[in-house]
Amino acid sequence: MRRKDILVLGIVGSARKEGNCASLLREVLDRLRDGFDTETVFLSDLDIRPCEGCHYCQNNGSCRIDDDMPALSAKLSRAGAVVLATPSYMGGVTSRMRALMERTWPLRKGQMAGKIASYIVTGRRRIGIASAAMAEYFTRLGMIQVPGVLGYAYEPGEIAGDREAVSQALRLARDLRRYLALMEDRRTPTAMHDGRAAPSLDEPSRAAGPEATGAERAAAPPAQGQGAGGPDAPPPAEPSRRLEAPDEETALS
Ligand SMILES: Cc1cc2nc3c(=O)[nH]c(=O)nc-3n(C[C@H](O)[C@H](O)[C@H](O)COP(=O)(O)O)c2cc1C
């Protein structure tokens, strides 16, 4: 599949551009570049301030803070998949990542529903609730989650020594490719066997019921805190830390 009009957007919440999050994200996006438009945004390059809680966006549809968020919101709206990468800071996501999450409040009314989402979290030892915060956030936006990546490292570059994290990054790239292809298939307006138009992803998403096809179940938003479902679906959102080495040599090795 070659769909350069589909954007896979990676957003880094660390100020370290050569840090562990950026390294793992690069492993993922490098493997999608042949088929998709890929972009990495470093939040440290942008002015994105925390939400003021003024509720201006409730009545006006947009935020009144004059910073870089409108440009980033436009990218998020265009993206078919979003990967948020953050170090664990004091057991949670970084303040930069938190500010981004808060500022997407106006996008919670279905604008991001049906897009694919995943996360990369790195930490020295105790990542705390950082990955759980990501999963909860994607659920709030109605996004379809594929299992994320947990990496254990401290100084930049150390992540190459976490073979399991590198392996998870390669798996994430494969999952994103597979789910984006599935979503694209569903978007293609082909007639079904009874002459009705195939369901469009532009319609409001619905939970896949017992009569849903495998593709519908796989593409349906997951239940709270769960990854995407379906018979061929990858395991639940919290990645398991397997012991085997990566099945592919990588730039990190
Ligand atoms: C302010 C600060 C807080 C941190 N808090 C934690 C933490 O709670 N748990 C943890 O495992 N690592 C913690 N770390 C370590 C970073 O998560 C770790 O170095 C990570 O790999 C950095 O990712 P990066 O290279 O992408 O910036 C902290 C580091 C800093 C600077």
The ligand as an ORCA input file, in Angstrom:
! r2SCAN-3c Opt
* xyz 0 1
  C      12.414     15.684     35.616
  C      12.618     14.217     35.377
  C      11.772     13.323     35.981
  C      11.925     11.948     35.755
  N      11.061     11.095     36.366
  C      11.151      9.770     36.114
  C      10.226      8.854     36.690
  O       9.333      9.204     37.454
  N      10.348      7.542     36.399
  C      11.329      7.093     35.563
  O      11.368      5.875     35.315
  N      12.216      7.933     34.964
  C      12.150      9.262     35.220
  N      13.024     10.143     34.632
  C      13.996      9.627     33.644
  C      13.499      9.794     32.226
  O      12.182      9.338     32.074
  C      14.405      8.999     31.273
  O      15.703      9.565     31.321
  C      13.905      8.961     29.852
  O      14.583      7.970     29.131
  C      14.108     10.279     29.139
  O      13.598     10.183     27.826
  P      14.202     11.087     26.661
  O      15.623     10.640     26.458
  O      13.334     10.861     25.490
  O      14.143     12.508     27.157
  C      12.939     11.492     34.875
  C      13.805     12.422     34.291
  C      13.649     13.764     34.528
  C      14.568     14.757     33.846
*
